[in-house]
């Protein structure tokens, strides 16, 4: 059996479906506990999968339907010491491919890869639908706290109109009273590992923000501020860049992003 899991208003919701059913935002129960080995039907021990026993929260930014619910997404929520709108519509390529769809498709690919490695994966939203909105950034920020998740990765893309702006950047939380110093330190380490993995895929760092080195630190993002586990946000690229958009709108390009993010998570979790 497979457990489909996601967060609704900060609560983990799960339903069961047969493994032979369609792929979805799934949280698969690992076959083994990290550091142990399982036994096959022949009675011989089999090697444990590298992420068995790990719980990872994946946060696909925005929701396609946000634009249809302005009152809900403009409502102010606490982001850890200040207030900001619940969510935004996100950006899009010049041809109209939405950020919410990009983040959802990369998140689905990343989920499949992590589950194959034995991880339990929880998504902050269960669909990519024009009839739905949210969840708000405070819900996304707290996702995984109660279940003791090992890390959280929030996936986004930028929409800069600056001439020639292109490339990815990774955002770590700034140290604050809302977050323990060790969480911030581990988040910064995770951010550097995400940057290294994206570079390994020969993806360019942003040339228009974060000093050009692909690494930024911010204290105004509820998704990062409210987390109690290592958490970063990755802006995969600039959707208004023709080169970045060409990569994002092709499956082979999205698989490069998913492959890099998988490498970073494996590196962080050892």
C-alpha positions, 0 to 999 in steps of 0.5 A, spaced: 500 500 500 502 507 498 500 513 503 498 519 499 500 525 504 499 532 504 498 538 509 491 541 509 491 547 514 497 545 517 494 538 519 497 532 515 492 528 511 493 521 509 489 516 504 491 509 502 491 507 495 494 501 491 501 501 489 498 500 482 494 506 482 496 512 478 502 516 481 500 522 486 503 526 491 505 520 495 508 519 502 511 512 501 512 508 508 519 506 507 521 498 507 527 499 512 529 503 518 535 507 516 542 504 519 538 497 518 537 492 513 531 488 511 530 481 509 528 478 503 524 472 501 530 468 501 532 470 508 538 473 506 539 481 508 538 486 503 541 493 503 537 498 506 535 504 501 539 510 503 534 515 505 530 509 508 527 512 515 527 519 512 521 524 512 522 530 507 517 535 505 517 538 498 513 545 497 511 546 490 510 554 490 504 557 489 497 554 486 495 555 479 488 557 482 491 563 486 489 568 481 482 566 482 481 567 489 484 574 491 481 575 497 484 569 500 491 570 498 491 577 500 489 576 507 495 577 512 498 571 515 504 571 521 510 569 518 515 569 524 515 576 527 511 580 521 505 579 517 505 578 509 499 576 504 497 569 505 500 567 498 501 570 491 499 568 484 507 567 482 510 568 475 510 565 468 514 565 462 513 570 456 508 564 453 504 563 459 507 557 462 505 558 470 510 558 476 505 554 479 505 548 474 513 548 473 514 547 481 508 542 481 512 538 475 519 538 478 516 536 485 512 530 482 519 528 479 523 529 485 518 525 489 518 519 485 526 520 485 526 520 493 521 515 494 525 510 490 531 512 495 526 510 501 524 516 503 517 518 506 515 524 502 510 529 504 507 535 499 505 541 501 499 541 496 495 535 493 494 538 486 495 543 481 488 546 480 485 552 477 479 551 482 484 551 488 488 556 492 494 556 497 496 553 502 498 560 505 505 561 507 505 560 514 502 553 513 507 551 508 512 554 513 510 550 519 509 543 514 513 538 517 514 541 524 509 536 528 512 530 524 519 531 525 521 532 518 528 531 516 528 537 511 524 541 507 525 544 500 521 550 497 521 550 490 520 556 486 522 560 480 523 568 479 520 573 474 525 578 473 524 583 467 531 586 468 535 585 461 539 579 461 537 576 467 537 569 468 540 563 473 538 560 479 539 562 486 538 559 493 535 562 499 537 560 506 533 563 512 536 569 516 538 568 523 532 570 528 528 569 534 523 565 531 528 560 529 533 556 533 541 558 531 542 550 529 536 550 524 539 556 521 546 553 521 544 547 518 539 551 513 545 555 510 549 548 509 543 545 505 543 551 501 550 551 499 549 543 498 543 545 493 547 550 490 553 545 489 548 540 486 545 545 481 552 547 479 554 540 478 548 539 473 551 545 469 546 550 471 548 557 471 547 561 478 543 568 477 547 574 474 542 579 477 541 577 484 544 575 491 551 577 489 552 573 483 554 567 487 547 563 487 546 564 494 542 569 498 539 569 506 533 573 507 528 574 513 522 576 510 519 569 508 514 565 512 516 558 509 523 559 511 522 563 518 517 558 521 520 551 520 523 547 525 528 543 521 533 545 515 529 549 510 531 552 504 527 556 498 530 555 491 529 559 485 530 555 479 531 560 474 528 566 471 522 565 467 522 571 463 529 569 461 528 565 454 534 560 456 531 559 462 524 558 460 526 553 454 529 549 460 523 549 464 518 548 459 521 541 457 521 535 461 528 534 460 530 540 463 525 539 469 528 532 470 535 536 470 532 540 476 529 534 480 536 530 479 540 536 482 535 537 488 535 529 489 543 530 489 543 535 494 538 532 499 542 525 499 548 530 500 545 533 506 542 527 509 548 523 509 
